């Protein structure tokens, strides 16, 4: 708040109309008018006590002035001399200390301040007292004290004359005030200007009290009002709005009623109508509140009933608890698998890359050896003089490859002799041996991968990585709440949940190894099988959806991995790999094809990859060279040995292809085995060979590999069309052998014709050469 500026207003006349500080003079009781007309006389205590009380009044005035900086100073019971109509001498005024002790010397209105202030605005409380109080001597004070005491004793009553200042109450008041003073001042009467009347004192007290009350609550407002008053006084504004002094009781004005304002007529009917309208509104509101209240009561009752039912219904609580636990379990399981699937994919890819690298090394080595050996023998055929001594100059790489090939063959022959296998033919070996350094490197890489494979789930609880424990959770759901179990289609979700875990178990599984574990012996297979068997026992439905879980797992998880082995790692020339692969595929495609629509999709993809891989093997790996008879007459010559090895290698591929009987369609097998391999490669090699026991042995081996299912029709008198070239070769060989009177081989050829259902050709040959003893053979097969 801004400080009040110094007042620079000029002083007003003593008889100003807005000065309310002038007080009426009262005569001392018991005194005459002459005494009242004396010069200014002051009654009070002796000089010592007078100085003390003046100092006290000054201290009180300064304290009030410091408390509110904006409030004007009020003179404490000061009086200005007034001209009397009968005398020119100013009457003495007395300071009423009793009023000052009751309420303090309060500030008066601004008009009093203006009257008592000096022109320069620097008048203080000390100046006021010094101008109105004349300190008498001790003798005068003592005389005055005696007169006052005598007056109190004579007038022990309340005077009806308002002009008398010293009444009984006033005297008692002064006595009480004097009693409230310290002990040192009990016997001294305070000197004051002439007291006011009782009515004036009451009015001043009321006004002062109201002013203090309003001052404490509205300081800022009064400050603004004060500034406005001072500004109006400075510019002598005589016309303005009345200031609202509602904080002062005496300044409040009552607004007068303006009779010129007209109001609408009011009648009893209008009042009654308004009351009825009001009553109707209240009744409507009350009814709406009642309806809401009834609704809330019903809601409360319903809520209490529901709570009680839930508390009493243990089954619902248990079901909720179970569903909540299953929800949390499945969420944690999915989080775990999502985190581990990345590691599983990395390990799976690393193992696949390692096996692929090994398979490509075998394939490339076989093709390089075949290329170099064929080129070497071709050079020998072109230089007959060196073919006898085998002294043809060759490069170091070809020499090293030929020596390496021969050393491996020698080791295999030695191993067969030790095992007692003397019927083995050269060229039927898989030739998949690795050197010691390559074997150590492969085993080390595989060991590192398997070590990382074991670490994937080492930090996972068994409930989240063990398939049996996972299926046990869903089995409990199926047993406790079968309806919700089947409605949730859990049988469709289980294969997806188990996919990462099954892939984890299949990382070390190689279906091309003869000693690889079968799918039926794997832990995941047995766990799923038990889960399905329990489902068939618990479920009353014959077409339970859980029966399809195993076939779905095989179709979504096992078949894609098997397809990868077939396309990139499988060697169709390896009988061991082919036999193991056929066993795994037979179990997968035949015994677990309950869900036809789903398994057929994966089955078709797998079969297509098998056929494609065998076609590629026929085109890239089958090579049977044709040499002059002079070069192959000697069975120990390199040309004859090489031709024999390649023929038996092609015949081994022929047998491997026919192992897929009943897995691949017959037309595809006949196309691959008979048309592309037998008629194109093997028959040509046989036609170039010298007739004899070796030819019959090879033909018998070809007939042995042919599936019996192709010739089970008893009404057949002729063989299948794809064997026509083979039958013609058999008849040609039989004619040559009959001329040479080699009867045992001729009988063997006739048996081959009967086995492949070439009965008409066999009968014609028997009749031609009068081999009646062989007719019984034909009757046995009919």
For each residue, the residues with C-beta under 8 A, 3 or more apart:
1: 70 219 220 223
2:
3: 69 70
4: 69 70 223 226 227
5:
6: 121
7: 117 121 230
8: 120 121
9: 114 117 121 230 233 234
10: 119
11: 114 115 117 118 119
12: 16 18 19 114 115
13: 16
14: 19 22 80 82 115
15: 19
16: 12 13 19 111 114 115
17:
18: 12 109 111 114
19: 12 14 15 16 22 111 112 114 115
20: 108 109 111 112
21: 75 78 79 80 108 111 112 115 116
22: 14 19 79 80 82
23: 79 93 196 200
24: 163 196 197 200
25: 36 79 82 91 93 194
26: 163 164 165 194 195 196 197
27: 31 33 35 36 163 164 165
28: 31 35 36 147 148 151 165 166 194
29: 151 154 155 159 164 165 166
30: 147 150 151 154 155
31: 27 28 35 36
32: 35 36
33: 27 36 37
34: 37 38
35: 27 28 31 32 38
36: 25 27 28 31 32 33 91
37: 33 34 87 89
38: 34 35 41 89 92
39: 89 92
40: 89 90 91 92 134
41: 38 92 136 140 144
42: 92 94 133 134 135 136 191 192 193
43: 94 141 144 145 147 148 189 191 192
44: 49 50 136 141 144 189 190 191 192
45: 48 49 50 53 141 145 185 188 189 190 191
46: 49 50 138 141 142 188
47: 50 51 135 137 138 141
48: 45 51 52
49: 44 45 46 52 53 185 188 190
50: 44 45 46 47 53 54 135 141 191
51: 47 48 54 55 135
52: 48 49 55 56 185
53: 45 49 50 56 57 97 190
54: 50 51 57 58 129 133
55: 51 52 58 59
56: 52 53 59 60
57: 53 54 60 61 76 95 100 105 125 129
58: 54 55 61 62 125 126 129
59: 55 56 62 63
60: 56 57 63 64 76 100 104 105
61: 57 58 64 65 73 76 105 125
62: 58 59 65 66 125
63: 59 60 66 67
64: 60 61 67 68 71 73 74 104 105 106 107
65: 61 62 68 71 73 125
66: 62 63 69
67: 63 64 71
68: 64 65 71 215 219
69: 3 4 66
70: 1 3 4 219 222 223 226
71: 64 65 67 68 107 215 222
72: 107 108 110 113 226
73: 61 64 65 107 113 124 125
74: 64 105 106 107 108 112 113
75: 21 78 105 108 112 116 125 128
76: 57 60 61 95 100 105 125
77: 94 95 96 97 99 100 105 192 193 196
78: 21 75 93 95 116 128 129 132 193
79: 21 22 23 25 93 132 193 194
80: 14 21 22 93 115 116 132
81: 90 91 93
82: 14 22 25 90 91
83: 88 90
84: 87 88 89 91
85:
86:
87: 37 84
88: 83 84
89: 37 38 39 40 84
90: 40 81 82 83
91: 25 36 40 81 82 84 194
92: 38 39 40 41 42 193 194
93: 23 25 78 79 80 81 132 193 194
94: 42 43 77 191 192 193 194 195
95: 57 76 77 78 100 133 191 192 193
96: 77 99 100 192 193 195 196 201
97: 53 77 100 101 174 177 190 192
98: 101 102 170 173 174 177
99: 77 96 102 103 105 196 201 204 205
100: 57 60 76 77 95 96 97 103 104 105
101: 97 98 104 177 180
102: 98 99 205
103: 99 100 106 205 208 209 212
104: 60 64 100 101 208
105: 57 60 61 64 74 75 76 77 99 100
106: 64 74 103 208 211 212
107: 64 71 72 73 74 113 211
108: 20 21 72 74 75 111 112 113
109: 18 20 112 113
110: 72 113 114 226 229 230 233
111: 16 18 19 20 21 108 114 115
112: 19 20 21 74 75 108 109 115 116
113: 72 73 74 107 108 109 110 116 117
114: 9 11 12 16 18 19 110 111 117 233
115: 11 12 14 16 19 21 80 111 112
116: 21 75 78 80 112 113 123 128
117: 7 9 11 113 114 121 123
118: 11 121 122 123 127
119: 10 11
120: 8
121: 6 7 8 9 117 118
122: 118
123: 116 117 118 127 128
124: 73 127 128
125: 57 58 61 62 65 73 75 76 128 129
126: 58 129 130
127: 118 123 124 130 131
128: 75 78 116 123 124 125 131 132
129: 54 57 58 78 125 126 132 133
130: 126 127 133
131: 127 128
132: 78 79 80 93 128 129 193
133: 42 54 95 129 130 193
134: 40 42
135: 42 47 50 51
136: 41 42 44 140 141 144 191
137: 47 140 141
138: 46 47 141 142
139: 142 143
140: 41 136 137 143 144
141: 43 44 45 46 47 50 136 137 138 144 145 191
142: 46 138 139 145 146
143: 139 140 146 147
144: 41 43 44 136 140 141 147 148 191
145: 43 45 141 142 148 149 188 189
146: 142 143 149 150
147: 28 30 43 143 144 150 151
148: 28 43 144 145 151 152 166 189
149: 145 146 152 153 189
150: 30 146 147 153 154
151: 28 29 30 147 148 154 155 166
152: 148 149 155 156 166 171
153: 149 150 156
154: 29 30 150 151
155: 29 30 151 152 159 164 166 167 168
156: 152 153 168
157: 167 168
158: 167 168 169
159: 29 155 164 167
160:
161: 164
162: 197 198 199
163: 24 26 27 197
164: 26 27 29 155 159 161 167
165: 26 27 28 29 170 194 195 196 197
166: 28 29 148 151 152 155 170 171 195
167: 155 157 158 159 164 170 171 198
168: 155 156 157 158 171 172
169: 158 172 173 198
170: 98 165 166 167 173 174 195 198
171: 152 166 167 168 174 175
172: 168 169 175 176
173: 98 169 170 176 177
174: 97 98 170 171 177 178 189 190
175: 171 172 178 179
176: 172 173 179 180
177: 97 98 101 173 174 180 181 190
178: 174 175 181 185 186 188 189 190
179: 175 176 186
180: 101 176 177
181: 177 178 185 186
182: 185
183: 186
184:
185: 45 49 52 178 181 182 188
186: 178 179 181 183
187:
188: 45 46 49 145 178 185
189: 43 44 45 145 148 149 174 178
190: 44 45 49 53 97 174 177 178
191: 42 43 44 45 50 94 95 136 141 144
192: 42 43 44 77 94 95 96 97 195
193: 42 77 78 79 92 93 94 95 96 132 133
194: 25 26 28 79 91 92 93 94 165
195: 26 94 96 165 166 170 192 201
196: 23 24 26 77 96 99 165 200 201 204
197: 24 26 162 163 165 200 201
198: 162 167 169 170 201 202
199: 162 202 203
200: 23 24 196 197 203 204
201: 96 99 195 196 197 198 204 205
202: 198 199 205 206
203: 199 200 206 207
204: 99 196 200 201 207 208
205: 99 102 103 201 202 208 209
206: 202 203 209 210 249 250
207: 203 204 210 211 248 249 250
208: 103 104 106 204 205 211 212
209: 103 205 206 212 213
210: 206 207 213 214 247 248 249 250
211: 106 107 207 208 214 215 248
212: 103 106 208 209 215 216
213: 209 210 216 217 247
214: 210 211 217 218 222 247 248
215: 68 71 211 212 218 219 222 247
216: 212 213 219
217: 213 214 247
218: 214 215 221 222 247
219: 1 68 70 215 216 222 223
220: 1 223 224
221: 218 224 225 247
222: 70 71 214 215 218 219 225 226 247
223: 1 4 70 219 220 226 227
224: 220 221 227 228
225: 221 222 228 229 243 245
226: 4 70 72 110 222 223 229 230
227: 4 223 224 230 231
228: 224 225 231 232 243
229: 110 225 226 232 233 243
230: 7 9 110 226 227 233 234
231: 227 228 234 235 237
232: 228 229 235 236 237 240
233: 9 110 114 229 230 236 237
234: 9 230 231
235: 231 232
236: 232 233
237: 231 232 233 240
238:
239:
240: 232 237
241:
242: 253
243: 225 228 229
244:
245: 225 248 251 252
246: 251 252
247: 210 213 214 215 217 218 221 222 251
248: 207 210 211 214 245 251 252
249: 206 207 210 252
250: 206 207 210
251: 245 246 247 248
252: 245 246 248 249
253: 242
254:
255:
256:
257:
258: 261
259:
260:
261: 258
262:
263: 266
264:
265:
266: 263 270 271
267: 270 271
268: 271 272
269: 272 273
270: 266 267 273 274
271: 266 267 268 274 275
272: 268 269 275 276
273: 269 270 276 277
274: 270 271 277 278
275: 271 272 278 279
276: 272 273 279 280
277: 273 274 280 281
278: 274 275 281 282
279: 275 276 282 283
280: 276 277 283 284
281: 277 278 284 285
282: 278 279 285 286
283: 279 280 286 287
284: 280 281 287 288
285: 281 282 288 289
286: 282 283 289 290
287: 283 284 290 291
288: 284 285 291 292
289: 285 286 292 293
290: 286 287 293 294
291: 287 288 294 295
292: 288 289 295 296
293: 289 290 296 297
294: 290 291 297 298
295: 291 292 298 299
296: 292 293 299 300
297: 293 294 300 301
298: 294 295 301 302
299: 295 296 302 303
300: 296 297 303 304
301: 297 298 304 305
302: 298 299 305 306
303: 299 300 306 307
304: 300 301 307 308
305: 301 302 308 309
306: 302 303 309 310
307: 303 304 310 311
308: 304 305 311 312
309: 305 306 312 313
310: 306 307 313 316 317
311: 307 308
312: 308 309
313: 309 310 316 317
314: 317 318
315: 318 319
316: 310 313 319 320
317: 310 313 314 320 321
318: 314 315 321 322
319: 315 316 322 323 480 481
320: 316 317 323 324
321: 317 318 324 325
322: 318 319 325 326 477 480 481
323: 319 320 326 327 484
324: 320 321 327 328
325: 321 322 328 329
326: 322 323 329 330 473 477
327: 323 324 330 331
328: 324 325 331 332
329: 325 326 332 333 463 473
330: 326 327 333 334
331: 327 328 334 335
332: 328 329 335 336 464
333: 329 330 336 337 464 470 497
334: 330 331 337 338 497
335: 331 332 338 339
336: 332 333 339 340 460 464 465
337: 333 334 340 341 497 500 501
338: 334 335 341
339: 335 336 342
340: 336 337 343 344 456 457 460 500 504
341: 337 338 344 345 500
342: 339 345 346
343: 340 346 347 452 456
344: 340 341 347 348 456 500 503 504 507
345: 341 342 348 349
346: 342 343 349 350
347: 343 344 350 351 449 452 453 456 507
348: 344 345 351 352 503 507
349: 345 346 352 353
350: 346 347 353 354 449 452
351: 347 348 354 355 446 449 453 507 508
352: 348 349 355 356 564 568 569
353: 349 350 356 357
354: 350 351 357 358 442 445 446 449
355: 351 352 358 359 510 565 569
356: 352 353 359 360 568 569
357: 353 354 360 361
358: 354 355 361 362 434 442
359: 355 356 362 363 568 569 570 571
360: 356 357 363 364
361: 357 358 364 365 438
362: 358 359 365 366 431 432 571
363: 359 360 366 367 571
364: 360 361 367 368
365: 361 362 368 369
366: 362 363 369 370 431 573 621
367: 363 364 370 371 620 621
368: 364 365 371 372 401
369: 365 366 372 373 401 404 405
370: 366 367 373 374 623
371: 367 368 374 375
372: 368 369 375 376 397 398 401 402
373: 369 370 376 377 401 402 405 642
374: 370 371 377 378 623 625 642
375: 371 372 378 379 398
376: 372 373 379 380 392 394 398 402
377: 373 374 380 381 625 627 638 639 642
378: 374 375 381 382
379: 375 376 382 383 392 394
380: 376 377 383 386 387 390 392 638 639
381: 377 378 384 387 627 628 631 639
382: 378 379
383: 379 380 386 387 392
384: 381 387 388
385: 388
386: 380 383 389 390 391 392
387: 380 381 383 384 390 631 637 639
388: 384 385
389: 386
390: 380 386 387 638
391: 386
392: 376 379 380 383 386
393:
394: 376 379 398 399 402
395: 398 399
396: 399 400
397: 372 400 401
398: 372 375 376 394 395 401 402
399: 394 395 396 402 403
400: 396 397 403 404
401: 368 369 372 373 397 398 404 405
402: 372 373 376 394 398 399 405 406
403: 399 400 406 407
404: 369 400 401 407 408
405: 369 373 401 402 408 409
406: 402 403 409 410
407: 403 404 410 411
408: 404 405 411 412 431 433
409: 405 406 412 413 426 429
410: 406 407 413 414
411: 407 408 414 415 433
412: 408 409 415 416 429 433
413: 409 410 416 417
414: 410 411 417 418
415: 411 412 418 419
416: 412 413 419 421 422 424
417: 413 414 420 421 422
418: 414 415
419: 415 416
420: 417
421: 416 417 424
422: 416 417
423:
424: 416 421 428 429
425: 428 644 648
426: 409 429 641 644 645 648
427: 644 645 646 647 648 649 652
428: 424 425 575 648 649 651 652
429: 409 412 424 426
430: 571 573 574 575 576 577
431: 362 366 408
432: 362 571 574
433: 408 411 412
434: 358 438 439 442
435: 438 439
436: 439 440
437: 440 441
438: 361 434 435 441 442
439: 434 435 436 442 443
440: 436 437 443 444
441: 437 438 444 445
442: 354 358 434 438 439 445 446
443: 439 440 446 447
444: 440 441 447 448
445: 354 441 442 448 449
446: 351 354 442 443 449 450
447: 443 444 450 451
448: 444 445 451 452
449: 347 350 351 354 445 446 452 453 507
450: 446 447 453 454 507 508
451: 447 448 454 455
452: 343 347 350 448 449 455 456
453: 347 351 449 450 456 504 507 508
454: 450 451 458
455: 451 452 458
456: 340 343 344 347 452 453 504
457: 340 460 465 504
458: 454 455
459:
460: 336 340 457 464 465
461: 464 465
462: 465 466 469
463: 329 466 469 470 473
464: 332 333 336 460 461 470
465: 336 457 460 461 462 501
466: 462 463 469 470
467: 470 471 498 501 502 523 524 527 528
468: 471 472 523 527
469: 462 463 466 472 473
470: 333 463 464 466 467 473 474 497 498 501
471: 467 468 474 475 494 527 528 530 531
472: 468 469 475 476
473: 326 329 463 469 470 476 477
474: 470 471 477 478 485 490 494 531
475: 471 472 478 479 531 534
476: 472 473 479 480
477: 322 326 473 474 480 481 484 485 490
478: 474 475 481 482 485 490 535 538 546
479: 475 476 482 538
480: 319 322 476 477
481: 319 322 477 478 484 485
482: 478 479 485 486 538 539
483: 486 487
484: 323 477 481 487 488
485: 474 477 478 481 482 488 490
486: 482 483 489 490 491 545
487: 483 484
488: 484 485 493
489: 486 492 493 545
490: 474 477 478 485 486 493 494
491: 486 494 545 546 548 549
492: 489 495 496 545 552
493: 488 489 490 496 497
494: 471 474 490 491 497 498 549
495: 492 498 499 549 552 553 556 557
496: 492 493 499 556
497: 333 334 337 470 493 494
498: 467 470 494 495 501 502 524 528 553 557
499: 495 496 502 503 553 556 557
500: 337 340 341 344 503 504
501: 337 465 467 470 498 504 505 524
502: 467 498 499 505 506 524 553 557 558
503: 344 348 499 500 506 507 557 561
504: 340 344 453 456 457 500 501 507
505: 501 502 508 509 522 523 524
506: 502 503 509 557 558 561
507: 344 347 348 351 449 450 453 503 504
508: 351 450 453 505
509: 505 506 516 517 522 561
510: 355 513 516 565
511: 516 562 565 580 581 584
512: 516 565 569 570 574 576 577 580 581
513: 510 516 576 577 580
514: 576 579 580
515:
516: 509 510 511 512 513 580 584
517: 509 521 522
518: 521 522 583 584 587
519: 522 525 554 558 584 587 588
520: 525 526 587
521: 517 518 525 526
522: 505 509 517 518 519 525 526
523: 467 468 505 526 527
524: 467 498 501 502 505 527 528 553
525: 519 520 521 522 528 529 550
526: 520 521 522 523 529 530
527: 467 468 471 523 524 530 531
528: 467 471 498 524 525 531 532 549 550 553
529: 525 526 532 533 550
530: 471 526 527 533 534
531: 471 474 475 527 528 534 535 546 549
532: 528 529 535 536 546 547 549 550
533: 529 530 536 537
534: 475 530 531 537 538
535: 478 531 532 538 539 544 546 547
536: 532 533 539 544 546 547
537: 533 534
538: 478 479 482 534 535
539: 482 535 536 544 546
540:
541: 544
542:
543: 547
544: 535 536 539 541 547
545: 486 489 491 492 548
546: 478 491 531 532 535 536 539 549
547: 532 535 536 543 544 550 594
548: 491 545 551 552 594 595 598
549: 491 494 495 528 531 532 546 552 553
550: 525 528 529 532 547 553 554 592 594
551: 548 554 555 592 593 594 595 598 599
552: 492 495 548 549 555 556 595 598
553: 495 498 499 502 524 528 549 550 556 557 558
554: 519 550 551 557 558 559 588 592 599 602
555: 551 552 558 559 595 598 599 601 602
556: 495 496 499 552 553 559 560 602
557: 495 498 499 502 503 506 553 554 560 561
558: 502 506 519 553 554 555 561 562 588
559: 554 555 556 562 563 588 602 603 605 606
560: 556 557 563 564 602
561: 503 506 509 557 558 564 565
562: 511 558 559 565 566 581 584 585 588 606
563: 559 560 566 567 602 605 606 609
564: 352 560 561 567 568 569
565: 355 510 511 512 561 562 568 569 570 581
566: 562 563 569 570 581 606 609 610 613
567: 563 564 570 609 612 613
568: 352 356 359 564 565
569: 352 355 356 359 512 564 565 566
570: 359 512 565 566 567 574 577 578 581 613
571: 359 362 363 430 432 574 577 617
572: 578 613 614 617 621 653 656 657
573: 366 430 617 621 649 652 653 656
574: 430 432 512 570 571 577 578 656
575: 428 430 578 579 652 655 656
576: 430 512 513 514 579 580
577: 430 512 513 570 571 574 580 581
578: 570 572 574 575 581 582 656 659
579: 514 575 576 582 583 659
580: 511 512 513 514 516 576 577 583 584
581: 511 512 562 565 566 570 577 578 584 585
582: 578 579 585 586 659 660 663
583: 518 579 580 586 587
584: 511 516 518 519 562 580 581 587 588
585: 562 581 582 588 589 606 610 663
586: 582 583 589 590 591 662 663
587: 518 519 520 583 584 590 591 592
588: 519 554 558 559 562 584 585 591 592
589: 585 586 592 593 599 603 606 663
590: 586 587 593 663
591: 586 587 588
592: 550 551 554 587 588 589 599
593: 551 589 590 596 599 600 603
594: 547 548 550 551 599
595: 548 551 552 555 598 599
596: 593 599 600
597: 600 601
598: 548 551 552 555 595 601 602
599: 551 554 555 589 592 593 594 595 596 602 603
600: 593 596 597 603 604
601: 555 597 598 604 605
602: 554 555 556 559 560 563 598 599 605 606
603: 559 589 593 599 600 606 607
604: 600 601 607 608
605: 559 563 601 602 608 609
606: 559 562 563 566 585 589 602 603 609 610
607: 603 604 610 611 663 664
608: 604 605 611 612
609: 563 566 567 605 606 612 613
610: 566 585 606 607 613 614 660 664
611: 607 608 614 615 664 668 672
612: 567 608 609 615 616
613: 566 567 570 572 609 610 616 617
614: 572 610 611 617 618 657 672
615: 611 612 618 619 672 676
616: 612 613 619 620
617: 571 572 573 613 614 620 621 622 653
618: 614 615 621 622 653 672 676 677
619: 615 616 622
620: 367 616 617
621: 366 367 572 573 617 618 649 653
622: 617 618 619 649 650 653 677 681
623: 370 374 646
624: 643 646 647 650 681 682 684 685
625: 374 377 639 642 643 646
626: 643 684 685 688
627: 377 381 631 632 639 640 643
628: 381 631 632
629: 632 633 688 690
630: 633
631: 381 387 627 628 634 637 639 640
632: 627 628 629 637 639 640 643 688 689 690
633: 629 630 637 640 690
634: 631 637 640
635: 640 641
636: 640 641
637: 387 631 632 633 634 640 641
638: 377 380 390 641 642
639: 377 380 381 387 625 627 631 632 642 643
640: 627 631 632 633 634 635 636 637 643 644
641: 426 635 636 637 638 644 645
642: 373 374 377 625 638 639 645 646
643: 624 625 626 627 632 639 640 646 647 685
644: 425 426 427 640 641 647 648
645: 426 427 641 642 648 649
646: 427 623 624 625 642 643 649 650 685
647: 427 624 643 644 650 651 682 685 698
648: 425 426 427 428 644 645 651 652
649: 427 428 573 621 622 645 646 652 653
650: 622 624 646 647 653 654 677 681 682 685
651: 428 647 648 654 655 682 698 701 702 705
652: 427 428 573 575 648 649 655 656
653: 572 573 617 618 621 622 649 650 656 657 677
654: 650 651 657 658 673 677 678 682 702 705
655: 575 651 652 658 659 705
656: 572 573 574 575 578 652 653 659
657: 572 614 653 654 660 669 672 673 677
658: 654 655 661 669 673 705 706 707
659: 578 579 582 655 656
660: 582 610 657 663 664 669
661: 658 664 666 669 707 709
662: 586 707 709
663: 582 585 586 589 590 607 660
664: 607 610 611 660 661 668 669
665: 668 669
666: 661 669 670 709 710
667: 670 671
668: 611 664 665 671 672
669: 657 658 660 661 664 665 666 672 673 707
670: 666 667 673 674 675 710 720 722
671: 667 668 674 675 676 722
672: 611 614 615 618 657 668 669 675 676 677
673: 654 657 658 669 670 676 677 678
674: 670 671 677 678 679 720 722 723
675: 670 671 672 678 679 680 722
676: 615 618 671 672 673 679 680
677: 618 622 650 653 654 657 672 673 674 680 681 682
678: 654 673 674 675 681 682 683 702 722 725 726
679: 674 675 676 682 683 722 725 726
680: 675 676 677 683 684
681: 622 624 650 677 678 684 685
682: 624 647 650 651 654 677 678 679 685 686 702
683: 678 679 680 686 687 725 726 729
684: 624 626 680 681 687 688
685: 624 626 643 646 647 650 681 682 688 689
686: 682 683 689 695 698 699 729
687: 683 684 729
688: 626 629 632 684 685
689: 632 685 686 694 695 698
690: 629 632 633 694 695
691: 695 733 736 737
692: 695 696 742 745
693: 696 697 742 745
694: 689 690 697 698
695: 686 689 690 691 692 698 699 733
696: 692 693 699 700 733 737 745 748 749
697: 693 694 700 701
698: 647 651 686 689 694 695 701 702
699: 686 695 696 702 703 726 729 730 733 749 752
700: 696 697 703 704 748 752
701: 651 697 698 704 705
702: 651 654 678 682 698 699 705 706 726
703: 699 700 706 752 755 756
704: 700 701
705: 651 654 655 658 701 702
706: 658 702 703 710 711 723 755 756
707: 658 661 662 669 710
708: 711 712
709: 661 662 666 712
710: 666 670 706 707 720
711: 706 708 716 719 755 756 757
712: 708 709
713: 716 757
714: 782
715:
716: 711 713 719 757 759
717: 757 759 760
718: 757 758 759 760 761
719: 711 716 723 724 727 756 757 758
720: 670 674 710 723 756 757
721: 724
722: 670 671 674 675 678 679
723: 674 706 719 720 726 727 756 758
724: 719 721 727 728
725: 678 679 683 728 729
726: 678 679 683 699 702 723 729 730 756
727: 719 723 724 730 731 753 756 758 761
728: 724 725 731 732
729: 683 686 687 699 725 726 732 733
730: 699 726 727 733 734 749 752 753 758
731: 727 728 734 735 749 753 761 765
732: 728 729 735 736
733: 691 695 696 699 729 730 736 737 749
734: 730 731 737 738 746 749 750 765
735: 731 732 738 739
736: 691 732 733 739 740
737: 691 696 733 734 740 742 745 746 749
738: 734 735 741 742 746 769
739: 735 736
740: 736 737
741: 738
742: 692 693 737 738 745 746
743: 746 747
744: 747 748
745: 692 693 696 737 742 748 749
746: 734 737 738 742 743 749 750 769 771
747: 743 744 750 751 771 774 777
748: 696 700 744 745 751 752
749: 696 699 730 731 733 734 737 745 746 752 753
750: 734 746 747 753 754 762 765 766 771 774 777
751: 747 748 754 755 777
752: 699 700 703 730 748 749 755 756
753: 727 730 731 749 750 756 758 759 761 762 765
754: 750 751 757 758 759 762 777 778 781
755: 703 706 711 751 752 781
756: 703 706 711 719 720 723 726 727 752 753
757: 711 713 716 717 718 719 720 754 781
758: 718 719 723 727 730 753 754 761 762
759: 716 717 718 753 754 762 763 778 781 782
760: 717 718 763 764
761: 718 727 731 753 758 764 765
762: 750 753 754 758 759 765 766 778
763: 759 760 766 767 778
764: 760 761 767 768
765: 731 734 750 753 761 762 768 769 771
766: 750 762 763 769 770 771 772 774 775 778
767: 763 764 770
768: 764 765
769: 738 746 765 766
770: 766 767
771: 746 747 750 765 766 774 775
772: 766 775
773: 776
774: 747 750 766 771 777 778
775: 766 771 772 778 779
776: 773 779 780
777: 747 750 751 754 774 780 781
778: 754 759 762 763 766 774 775 781 782
779: 775 776 782
780: 776 777
781: 754 755 757 759 777 778
782: 714 759 778 779
